[in-house]
């Protein structure tokens, strides 16, 4: 039977990351997190929501995302359909019935403190971060279609993640608390693995970490395995009751190496 993982209870913060969260809370500024994929940037929001018992509002940014969508969306298509097919004409006349709040809009409207995740902000257009500056500063916005102003009752703890696909504007960076999540050292990684798999044999943990970090030292790899891949691999080893061969061979290598060129290089 496989063990559950990637749950908020198993998330571990380094001392430096814990301090960065505290600084963001004290200054009431967004916390911008960078670091290679798989270092737990997005999962931090789940952990903080779980730990503080605050509602989490998540906004997963895409290349086509607009800043306004995080605030609200006017569902004109639904209104058009209702105008054609519903008999409730009063509903159609009231445009408020077709305003859908985004993650930031919901957080601003909430009566209780909350956590907001703006995930992978660097995927969007270069002007996207600047388009959010005013709303993130003032914690309020106006729904243009109705003139209604929404002002945050409680300023949410806002986490923003970036994978460094694009440089972020200087004006945006000035308004954020910044933290780079370094890839875990072996000792801290052992703690991370043990938090997910508390019953793992010490010999398996030791051998698995040795093999994992050997792979990560291969400079020619295009995609080095991260924490997520390591946890997947160890889950497989535990589930299969596998032992790591003495000759250094890596079973179930597909859990760690994710493209053909790297696989050929490794072999």
ChimeraX commands (.cxc) that place a marker at each C-alpha (Angstrom):
marker #1 position 0.00,0.00,0.00 radius 0.5
marker #1 position 1.37,3.40,-0.94 radius 0.5
marker #1 position 1.69,6.14,1.66 radius 0.5
marker #1 position 0.03,9.53,1.25 radius 0.5
marker #1 position 2.31,12.42,0.41 radius 0.5
marker #1 position 2.22,16.02,-0.76 radius 0.5
marker #1 position -0.17,16.86,2.06 radius 0.5
marker #1 position 0.17,20.03,4.15 radius 0.5
marker #1 position 1.02,18.00,7.25 radius 0.5
marker #1 position 4.22,16.71,5.66 radius 0.5
marker #1 position 5.55,20.07,4.44 radius 0.5
marker #1 position 8.81,21.21,6.05 radius 0.5
marker #1 position 10.05,24.80,6.07 radius 0.5
marker #1 position 13.68,25.76,6.25 radius 0.5
marker #1 position 14.54,28.41,8.84 radius 0.5
marker #1 position 15.16,30.94,6.04 radius 0.5
marker #1 position 11.78,30.30,4.41 radius 0.5
marker #1 position 10.00,30.55,7.75 radius 0.5
marker #1 position 11.65,33.94,8.31 radius 0.5
marker #1 position 10.59,35.12,4.83 radius 0.5
marker #1 position 6.96,34.25,5.61 radius 0.5
marker #1 position 7.18,36.18,8.88 radius 0.5
marker #1 position 8.61,39.25,7.10 radius 0.5
marker #1 position 5.78,39.13,4.53 radius 0.5
marker #1 position 3.22,38.98,7.33 radius 0.5
marker #1 position 4.81,41.88,9.25 radius 0.5
marker #1 position 5.13,44.13,6.20 radius 0.5
marker #1 position 1.81,43.01,4.65 radius 0.5
marker #1 position 3.59,42.65,1.31 radius 0.5
marker #1 position 3.33,39.74,-1.14 radius 0.5
marker #1 position 5.97,37.04,-0.77 radius 0.5
marker #1 position 7.63,36.30,-4.13 radius 0.5
marker #1 position 9.09,32.79,-4.23 radius 0.5
marker #1 position 11.60,31.59,-6.78 radius 0.5
marker #1 position 13.46,28.30,-7.06 radius 0.5
marker #1 position 13.76,25.39,-9.43 radius 0.5
marker #1 position 10.60,23.32,-10.05 radius 0.5
marker #1 position 9.84,20.80,-7.35 radius 0.5
marker #1 position 11.17,22.78,-4.39 radius 0.5
marker #1 position 7.73,23.29,-2.84 radius 0.5
marker #1 position 6.93,26.87,-3.83 radius 0.5
marker #1 position 3.25,26.25,-4.54 radius 0.5
marker #1 position 2.82,23.74,-1.71 radius 0.5
marker #1 position 3.79,26.42,0.79 radius 0.5
marker #1 position 0.39,28.04,0.28 radius 0.5
marker #1 position -1.40,24.78,1.15 radius 0.5
marker #1 position 0.77,24.42,4.25 radius 0.5
marker #1 position 0.12,27.96,5.48 radius 0.5
marker #1 position -3.60,27.59,4.85 radius 0.5
marker #1 position -3.61,24.35,6.82 radius 0.5
marker #1 position -1.45,25.68,9.64 radius 0.5
marker #1 position -3.34,28.94,10.14 radius 0.5
marker #1 position -6.78,27.50,9.29 radius 0.5
marker #1 position -7.26,30.25,6.70 radius 0.5
marker #1 position -9.08,29.70,3.41 radius 0.5
marker #1 position -6.79,29.34,0.40 radius 0.5
marker #1 position -7.67,31.06,-2.88 radius 0.5
marker #1 position -5.50,29.84,-5.76 radius 0.5
marker #1 position -4.90,31.45,-9.13 radius 0.5
marker #1 position -2.84,29.34,-11.53 radius 0.5
marker #1 position -1.55,31.75,-14.15 radius 0.5
marker #1 position -1.41,30.75,-17.84 radius 0.5
marker #1 position 0.22,32.36,-20.85 radius 0.5
marker #1 position -3.18,33.80,-21.83 radius 0.5
marker #1 position -4.10,35.07,-18.36 radius 0.5
marker #1 position -5.02,38.71,-17.82 radius 0.5
marker #1 position -4.53,40.50,-14.52 radius 0.5
marker #1 position -8.21,41.43,-14.39 radius 0.5
marker #1 position -9.19,37.75,-14.27 radius 0.5
marker #1 position -7.74,37.42,-10.79 radius 0.5
marker #1 position -10.14,40.12,-9.64 radius 0.5
marker #1 position -13.35,39.29,-11.48 radius 0.5
marker #1 position -14.82,38.08,-14.76 radius 0.5
marker #1 position -17.97,39.29,-16.48 radius 0.5
marker #1 position -19.70,36.19,-17.85 radius 0.5
marker #1 position -21.29,37.76,-20.89 radius 0.5
marker #1 position -21.86,34.36,-22.57 radius 0.5
marker #1 position -24.06,33.10,-19.72 radius 0.5
marker #1 position -26.00,36.35,-19.76 radius 0.5
marker #1 position -26.58,36.07,-23.51 radius 0.5
marker #1 position -27.76,32.47,-23.16 radius 0.5
marker #1 position -30.10,33.40,-20.32 radius 0.5
marker #1 position -31.54,36.25,-22.36 radius 0.5
marker #1 position -32.46,33.74,-25.03 radius 0.5
marker #1 position -33.60,30.75,-23.00 radius 0.5
marker #1 position -34.67,31.81,-19.50 radius 0.5
marker #1 position -37.95,33.38,-18.48 radius 0.5
marker #1 position -36.32,35.14,-15.51 radius 0.5
marker #1 position -35.85,38.52,-17.17 radius 0.5
marker #1 position -35.06,40.23,-13.85 radius 0.5
marker #1 position -32.03,38.01,-13.48 radius 0.5
marker #1 position -30.81,38.96,-16.95 radius 0.5
marker #1 position -31.28,42.69,-16.29 radius 0.5
marker #1 position -29.12,42.56,-13.16 radius 0.5
marker #1 position -25.55,42.36,-14.43 radius 0.5
marker #1 position -24.32,41.49,-10.94 radius 0.5
marker #1 position -25.69,37.99,-11.49 radius 0.5
marker #1 position -22.98,37.49,-14.11 radius 0.5
marker #1 position -19.97,38.80,-12.23 radius 0.5
marker #1 position -17.66,35.95,-11.18 radius 0.5
marker #1 position -14.95,36.82,-8.69 radius 0.5
marker #1 position -11.42,35.55,-9.21 radius 0.5
marker #1 position -9.05,34.38,-6.48 radius 0.5
marker #1 position -8.06,37.91,-5.42 radius 0.5
marker #1 position -11.64,39.12,-5.64 radius 0.5
marker #1 position -12.83,36.28,-3.39 radius 0.5
marker #1 position -10.04,36.93,-0.90 radius 0.5
marker #1 position -10.84,40.66,-0.79 radius 0.5
marker #1 position -14.52,39.88,-0.26 radius 0.5
marker #1 position -13.92,37.32,2.49 radius 0.5
marker #1 position -14.82,38.36,6.02 radius 0.5
marker #1 position -12.07,36.16,7.49 radius 0.5
marker #1 position -8.28,36.35,6.88 radius 0.5
marker #1 position -7.12,34.21,3.97 radius 0.5
marker #1 position -4.14,33.02,1.93 radius 0.5
marker #1 position -3.82,33.79,-1.79 radius 0.5
marker #1 position -1.59,31.88,-4.20 radius 0.5
marker #1 position -0.69,33.49,-7.54 radius 0.5
marker #1 position 1.11,30.57,-9.12 radius 0.5
marker #1 position 3.76,30.89,-11.87 radius 0.5
marker #1 position 3.26,34.59,-12.53 radius 0.5
marker #1 position 6.12,34.56,-15.05 radius 0.5
marker #1 position 4.04,32.51,-17.50 radius 0.5
marker #1 position 1.92,35.52,-18.38 radius 0.5
marker #1 position 2.70,38.59,-20.47 radius 0.5
marker #1 position 5.49,40.86,-19.23 radius 0.5
marker #1 position 2.97,43.60,-18.32 radius 0.5
marker #1 position 0.86,41.21,-16.25 radius 0.5
marker #1 position 2.64,41.87,-12.89 radius 0.5
marker #1 position 2.51,45.65,-13.33 radius 0.5
marker #1 position -1.22,45.42,-14.05 radius 0.5
marker #1 position -1.70,44.01,-10.53 radius 0.5
marker #1 position 0.37,46.64,-8.70 radius 0.5
marker #1 position -2.44,49.03,-7.78 radius 0.5
marker #1 position -4.80,46.31,-6.55 radius 0.5
marker #1 position -2.10,44.57,-4.51 radius 0.5
marker #1 position -1.09,47.89,-2.95 radius 0.5
marker #1 position -4.54,49.24,-2.17 radius 0.5
marker #1 position -6.27,45.89,-1.68 radius 0.5
marker #1 position -9.31,47.14,-3.54 radius 0.5
marker #1 position -10.74,47.27,-7.05 radius 0.5
marker #1 position -13.81,48.46,-8.91 radius 0.5
marker #1 position -16.04,46.24,-11.05 radius 0.5
marker #1 position -16.21,48.41,-14.14 radius 0.5
marker #1 position -19.49,46.97,-15.42 radius 0.5
marker #1 position -21.39,47.91,-12.25 radius 0.5
marker #1 position -19.25,50.51,-10.47 radius 0.5
marker #1 position -19.20,48.41,-7.30 radius 0.5
marker #1 position -16.02,48.74,-5.27 radius 0.5
marker #1 position -14.62,45.73,-3.45 radius 0.5
marker #1 position -12.19,46.58,-0.65 radius 0.5
marker #1 position -10.42,43.96,1.42 radius 0.5
marker #1 position -11.68,43.68,4.98 radius 0.5
marker #1 position -8.59,41.64,5.85 radius 0.5
marker #1 position -5.39,41.87,3.82 radius 0.5
marker #1 position -4.66,38.30,2.69 radius 0.5
marker #1 position -1.25,36.70,2.96 radius 0.5
marker #1 position -0.28,36.66,-0.72 radius 0.5
marker #1 position 2.24,34.19,-2.13 radius 0.5
marker #1 position 3.52,34.59,-5.70 radius 0.5
marker #1 position 5.63,31.94,-7.39 radius 0.5
marker #1 position 7.96,32.23,-10.37 radius 0.5
marker #1 position 10.09,29.74,-12.25 radius 0.5
marker #1 position 12.25,32.48,-13.80 radius 0.5
marker #1 position 10.81,32.01,-17.28 radius 0.5
marker #1 position 10.65,35.81,-17.61 radius 0.5
marker #1 position 12.22,38.70,-15.76 radius 0.5
marker #1 position 9.70,40.49,-13.55 radius 0.5
marker #1 position 9.39,44.31,-13.68 radius 0.5
marker #1 position 11.45,46.30,-11.17 radius 0.5
marker #1 position 8.39,48.21,-9.93 radius 0.5
marker #1 position 6.71,44.92,-9.10 radius 0.5
marker #1 position 9.78,43.52,-7.36 radius 0.5
marker #1 position 10.04,46.61,-5.14 radius 0.5
marker #1 position 6.63,45.82,-3.69 radius 0.5
marker #1 position 7.42,42.20,-2.83 radius 0.5
marker #1 position 9.34,40.33,-0.17 radius 0.5
marker #1 position 11.66,37.99,-2.06 radius 0.5
marker #1 position 12.90,34.52,-1.16 radius 0.5
marker #1 position 14.77,31.98,-3.26 radius 0.5
marker #1 position 14.18,28.40,-2.16 radius 0.5
marker #1 position 17.54,26.67,-2.45 radius 0.5
marker #1 position 17.56,23.02,-3.36 radius 0.5
marker #1 position 17.66,21.05,-0.09 radius 0.5
marker #1 position 20.97,19.77,1.22 radius 0.5
marker #1 position 21.05,15.98,1.83 radius 0.5
marker #1 position 20.42,16.29,5.59 radius 0.5
marker #1 position 17.34,18.49,5.11 radius 0.5
marker #1 position 16.18,16.30,2.22 radius 0.5
marker #1 position 16.36,13.29,4.55 radius 0.5
marker #1 position 14.02,15.15,6.91 radius 0.5
marker #1 position 11.66,15.92,4.02 radius 0.5
marker #1 position 11.56,12.29,2.90 radius 0.5
marker #1 position 11.06,11.06,6.46 radius 0.5
marker #1 position 8.14,13.45,6.95 radius 0.5
marker #1 position 6.43,11.86,3.95 radius 0.5
marker #1 position 7.50,8.29,4.69 radius 0.5
marker #1 position 8.02,8.02,8.45 radius 0.5
marker #1 position 8.42,4.21,8.32 radius 0.5
marker #1 position 11.15,4.17,5.66 radius 0.5
marker #1 position 14.14,1.99,6.50 radius 0.5
marker #1 position 17.24,4.03,7.27 radius 0.5
marker #1 position 19.37,1.94,4.89 radius 0.5
marker #1 position 16.95,2.53,2.00 radius 0.5
marker #1 position 16.79,6.24,2.75 radius 0.5
marker #1 position 20.57,6.53,2.83 radius 0.5
marker #1 position 21.14,4.59,-0.41 radius 0.5
marker #1 position 18.30,6.37,-2.21 radius 0.5
marker #1 position 19.63,9.81,-1.32 radius 0.5
marker #1 position 23.16,8.88,-2.36 radius 0.5
marker #1 position 21.92,7.74,-5.78 radius 0.5
marker #1 position 19.67,10.78,-6.15 radius 0.5
marker #1 position 22.40,13.31,-5.48 radius 0.5
marker #1 position 24.83,11.48,-7.78 radius 0.5
marker #1 position 22.29,11.94,-10.59 radius 0.5
marker #1 position 21.93,15.64,-9.74 radius 0.5
marker #1 position 25.72,16.14,-10.07 radius 0.5
marker #1 position 25.57,15.18,-13.76 radius 0.5
marker #1 position 26.12,18.59,-15.34 radius 0.5
marker #1 position 24.97,17.63,-18.83 radius 0.5
marker #1 position 21.45,16.73,-17.76 radius 0.5
marker #1 position 18.73,18.94,-19.22 radius 0.5
marker #1 position 16.22,18.25,-16.44 radius 0.5
marker #1 position 17.70,17.27,-13.11 radius 0.5
marker #1 position 15.28,15.44,-10.83 radius 0.5
marker #1 position 13.76,17.51,-8.04 radius 0.5
marker #1 position 12.15,16.79,-4.71 radius 0.5
marker #1 position 8.88,15.74,-6.32 radius 0.5
marker #1 position 10.64,13.14,-8.49 radius 0.5
marker #1 position 12.58,11.83,-5.51 radius 0.5
marker #1 position 9.41,11.35,-3.48 radius 0.5
marker #1 position 7.74,9.57,-6.41 radius 0.5
marker #1 position 10.75,7.28,-6.75 radius 0.5
marker #1 position 10.91,6.43,-3.06 radius 0.5
marker #1 position 7.18,5.77,-3.02 radius 0.5
marker #1 position 7.71,3.24,-5.82 radius 0.5
marker #1 position 10.65,1.61,-4.04 radius 0.5
marker #1 position 8.64,1.22,-0.84 radius 0.5
marker #1 position 5.56,-0.03,-2.67 radius 0.5
marker #1 position 7.56,-2.62,-4.64 radius 0.5
marker #1 position 9.70,-3.63,-1.67 radius 0.5
marker #1 position 12.69,-2.90,-3.89 radius 0.5
marker #1 position 16.32,-2.98,-2.78 radius 0.5
marker #1 position 18.90,-0.80,-4.48 radius 0.5
marker #1 position 21.47,-3.00,-6.27 radius 0.5
marker #1 position 25.04,-2.95,-4.99 radius 0.5
marker #1 position 26.37,-2.29,-8.49 radius 0.5
marker #1 position 24.81,1.19,-8.53 radius 0.5
marker #1 position 22.02,0.46,-11.02 radius 0.5
marker #1 position 18.90,2.59,-10.48 radius 0.5
marker #1 position 15.58,0.72,-10.66 radius 0.5
marker #1 position 12.49,2.53,-11.93 radius 0.5
marker #1 position 14.67,5.25,-13.43 radius 0.5
marker #1 position 11.66,6.71,-15.28 radius 0.5
marker #1 position 10.48,8.26,-12.03 radius 0.5
marker #1 position 13.67,10.34,-11.85 radius 0.5
marker #1 position 14.75,10.98,-15.44 radius 0.5
marker #1 position 12.11,12.62,-17.61 radius 0.5
marker #1 position 13.45,12.93,-21.15 radius 0.5
marker #1 position 15.14,10.69,-23.70 radius 0.5
marker #1 position 18.43,12.57,-23.96 radius 0.5
marker #1 position 18.95,12.50,-20.21 radius 0.5
marker #1 position 18.11,8.82,-20.11 radius 0.5
marker #1 position 20.74,8.06,-22.75 radius 0.5
marker #1 position 23.27,10.20,-20.90 radius 0.5
marker #1 position 22.57,8.42,-17.64 radius 0.5
marker #1 position 22.85,4.97,-19.14 radius 0.5
marker link #1:1,2 radius 0.2
marker link #1:2,3 radius 0.2
marker link #1:3,4 radius 0.2
marker link #1:4,5 radius 0.2
marker link #1:5,6 radius 0.2
marker link #1:6,7 radius 0.2
marker link #1:7,8 radius 0.2
marker link #1:8,9 radius 0.2
marker link #1:9,10 radius 0.2
marker link #1:10,11 radius 0.2
marker link #1:11,12 radius 0.2
marker link #1:12,13 radius 0.2
marker link #1:13,14 radius 0.2
marker link #1:14,15 radius 0.2
marker link #1:15,16 radius 0.2
marker link #1:16,17 radius 0.2
marker link #1:17,18 radius 0.2
marker link #1:18,19 radius 0.2
marker link #1:19,20 radius 0.2
marker link #1:20,21 radius 0.2
marker link #1:21,22 radius 0.2
marker link #1:22,23 radius 0.2
marker link #1:23,24 radius 0.2
marker link #1:24,25 radius 0.2
marker link #1:25,26 radius 0.2
marker link #1:26,27 radius 0.2
marker link #1:27,28 radius 0.2
marker link #1:28,29 radius 0.2
marker link #1:29,30 radius 0.2
marker link #1:30,31 radius 0.2
marker link #1:31,32 radius 0.2
marker link #1:32,33 radius 0.2
marker link #1:33,34 radius 0.2
marker link #1:34,35 radius 0.2
marker link #1:35,36 radius 0.2
marker link #1:36,37 radius 0.2
marker link #1:37,38 radius 0.2
marker link #1:38,39 radius 0.2
marker link #1:39,40 radius 0.2
marker link #1:40,41 radius 0.2
marker link #1:41,42 radius 0.2
marker link #1:42,43 radius 0.2
marker link #1:43,44 radius 0.2
marker link #1:44,45 radius 0.2
marker link #1:45,46 radius 0.2
marker link #1:46,47 radius 0.2
marker link #1:47,48 radius 0.2
marker link #1:48,49 radius 0.2
marker link #1:49,50 radius 0.2
marker link #1:50,51 radius 0.2
marker link #1:51,52 radius 0.2
marker link #1:52,53 radius 0.2
marker link #1:53,54 radius 0.2
marker link #1:54,55 radius 0.2
marker link #1:55,56 radius 0.2
marker link #1:56,57 radius 0.2
marker link #1:57,58 radius 0.2
marker link #1:58,59 radius 0.2
marker link #1:59,60 radius 0.2
marker link #1:60,61 radius 0.2
marker link #1:61,62 radius 0.2
marker link #1:62,63 radius 0.2
marker link #1:63,64 radius 0.2
marker link #1:64,65 radius 0.2
marker link #1:65,66 radius 0.2
marker link #1:66,67 radius 0.2
marker link #1:67,68 radius 0.2
marker link #1:68,69 radius 0.2
marker link #1:69,70 radius 0.2
marker link #1:70,71 radius 0.2
marker link #1:71,72 radius 0.2
marker link #1:72,73 radius 0.2
marker link #1:73,74 radius 0.2
marker link #1:74,75 radius 0.2
marker link #1:75,76 radius 0.2
marker link #1:76,77 radius 0.2
marker link #1:77,78 radius 0.2
marker link #1:78,79 radius 0.2
marker link #1:79,80 radius 0.2
marker link #1:80,81 radius 0.2
marker link #1:81,82 radius 0.2
marker link #1:82,83 radius 0.2
marker link #1:83,84 radius 0.2
marker link #1:84,85 radius 0.2
marker link #1:85,86 radius 0.2
marker link #1:86,87 radius 0.2
marker link #1:87,88 radius 0.2
marker link #1:88,89 radius 0.2
marker link #1:89,90 radius 0.2
marker link #1:90,91 radius 0.2
marker link #1:91,92 radius 0.2
marker link #1:92,93 radius 0.2
marker link #1:93,94 radius 0.2
marker link #1:94,95 radius 0.2
marker link #1:95,96 radius 0.2
marker link #1:96,97 radius 0.2
marker link #1:97,98 radius 0.2
marker link #1:98,99 radius 0.2
marker link #1:99,100 radius 0.2
marker link #1:100,101 radius 0.2
marker link #1:101,102 radius 0.2
marker link #1:102,103 radius 0.2
marker link #1:103,104 radius 0.2
marker link #1:104,105 radius 0.2
marker link #1:105,106 radius 0.2
marker link #1:106,107 radius 0.2
marker link #1:107,108 radius 0.2
marker link #1:108,109 radius 0.2
marker link #1:109,110 radius 0.2
marker link #1:110,111 radius 0.2
marker link #1:111,112 radius 0.2
marker link #1:112,113 radius 0.2
marker link #1:113,114 radius 0.2
marker link #1:114,115 radius 0.2
marker link #1:115,116 radius 0.2
marker link #1:116,117 radius 0.2
marker link #1:117,118 radius 0.2
marker link #1:118,119 radius 0.2
marker link #1:119,120 radius 0.2
marker link #1:120,121 radius 0.2
marker link #1:121,122 radius 0.2
marker link #1:122,123 radius 0.2
marker link #1:123,124 radius 0.2
marker link #1:124,125 radius 0.2
marker link #1:125,126 radius 0.2
marker link #1:126,127 radius 0.2
marker link #1:127,128 radius 0.2
marker link #1:128,129 radius 0.2
marker link #1:129,130 radius 0.2
marker link #1:130,131 radius 0.2
marker link #1:131,132 radius 0.2
marker link #1:132,133 radius 0.2
marker link #1:133,134 radius 0.2
marker link #1:134,135 radius 0.2
marker link #1:135,136 radius 0.2
marker link #1:136,137 radius 0.2
marker link #1:137,138 radius 0.2
marker link #1:138,139 radius 0.2
marker link #1:139,140 radius 0.2
marker link #1:140,141 radius 0.2
marker link #1:141,142 radius 0.2
marker link #1:142,143 radius 0.2
marker link #1:143,144 radius 0.2
marker link #1:144,145 radius 0.2
marker link #1:145,146 radius 0.2
marker link #1:146,147 radius 0.2
marker link #1:147,148 radius 0.2
marker link #1:148,149 radius 0.2
marker link #1:149,150 radius 0.2
marker link #1:150,151 radius 0.2
marker link #1:151,152 radius 0.2
marker link #1:152,153 radius 0.2
marker link #1:153,154 radius 0.2
marker link #1:154,155 radius 0.2
marker link #1:155,156 radius 0.2
marker link #1:156,157 radius 0.2
marker link #1:157,158 radius 0.2
marker link #1:158,159 radius 0.2
marker link #1:159,160 radius 0.2
marker link #1:160,161 radius 0.2
marker link #1:161,162 radius 0.2
marker link #1:162,163 radius 0.2
marker link #1:163,164 radius 0.2
marker link #1:164,165 radius 0.2
marker link #1:165,166 radius 0.2
marker link #1:166,167 radius 0.2
marker link #1:167,168 radius 0.2
marker link #1:168,169 radius 0.2
marker link #1:169,170 radius 0.2
marker link #1:170,171 radius 0.2
marker link #1:171,172 radius 0.2
marker link #1:172,173 radius 0.2
marker link #1:173,174 radius 0.2
marker link #1:174,175 radius 0.2
marker link #1:175,176 radius 0.2
marker link #1:176,177 radius 0.2
marker link #1:177,178 radius 0.2
marker link #1:178,179 radius 0.2
marker link #1:179,180 radius 0.2
marker link #1:180,181 radius 0.2
marker link #1:181,182 radius 0.2
marker link #1:182,183 radius 0.2
marker link #1:183,184 radius 0.2
marker link #1:184,185 radius 0.2
marker link #1:185,186 radius 0.2
marker link #1:186,187 radius 0.2
marker link #1:187,188 radius 0.2
marker link #1:188,189 radius 0.2
marker link #1:189,190 radius 0.2
marker link #1:190,191 radius 0.2
marker link #1:191,192 radius 0.2
marker link #1:192,193 radius 0.2
marker link #1:193,194 radius 0.2
marker link #1:194,195 radius 0.2
marker link #1:195,196 radius 0.2
marker link #1:196,197 radius 0.2
marker link #1:197,198 radius 0.2
marker link #1:198,199 radius 0.2
marker link #1:199,200 radius 0.2
marker link #1:200,201 radius 0.2
marker link #1:201,202 radius 0.2
marker link #1:202,203 radius 0.2
marker link #1:203,204 radius 0.2
marker link #1:204,205 radius 0.2
marker link #1:205,206 radius 0.2
marker link #1:206,207 radius 0.2
marker link #1:207,208 radius 0.2
marker link #1:208,209 radius 0.2
marker link #1:209,210 radius 0.2
marker link #1:210,211 radius 0.2
marker link #1:211,212 radius 0.2
marker link #1:212,213 radius 0.2
marker link #1:213,214 radius 0.2
marker link #1:214,215 radius 0.2
marker link #1:215,216 radius 0.2
marker link #1:216,217 radius 0.2
marker link #1:217,218 radius 0.2
marker link #1:218,219 radius 0.2
marker link #1:219,220 radius 0.2
marker link #1:220,221 radius 0.2
marker link #1:221,222 radius 0.2
marker link #1:222,223 radius 0.2
marker link #1:223,224 radius 0.2
marker link #1:224,225 radius 0.2
marker link #1:225,226 radius 0.2
marker link #1:226,227 radius 0.2
marker link #1:227,228 radius 0.2
marker link #1:228,229 radius 0.2
marker link #1:229,230 radius 0.2
marker link #1:230,231 radius 0.2
marker link #1:231,232 radius 0.2
marker link #1:232,233 radius 0.2
marker link #1:233,234 radius 0.2
marker link #1:234,235 radius 0.2
marker link #1:235,236 radius 0.2
marker link #1:236,237 radius 0.2
marker link #1:237,238 radius 0.2
marker link #1:238,239 radius 0.2
marker link #1:239,240 radius 0.2
marker link #1:240,241 radius 0.2
marker link #1:241,242 radius 0.2
marker link #1:242,243 radius 0.2
marker link #1:243,244 radius 0.2
marker link #1:244,245 radius 0.2
marker link #1:245,246 radius 0.2
marker link #1:246,247 radius 0.2
marker link #1:247,248 radius 0.2
marker link #1:248,249 radius 0.2
marker link #1:249,250 radius 0.2
marker link #1:250,251 radius 0.2
marker link #1:251,252 radius 0.2
marker link #1:252,253 radius 0.2
marker link #1:253,254 radius 0.2
marker link #1:254,255 radius 0.2
marker link #1:255,256 radius 0.2
marker link #1:256,257 radius 0.2
marker link #1:257,258 radius 0.2
marker link #1:258,259 radius 0.2
marker link #1:259,260 radius 0.2
marker link #1:260,261 radius 0.2
marker link #1:261,262 radius 0.2
marker link #1:262,263 radius 0.2
marker link #1:263,264 radius 0.2
marker link #1:264,265 radius 0.2
marker link #1:265,266 radius 0.2
marker link #1:266,267 radius 0.2
view
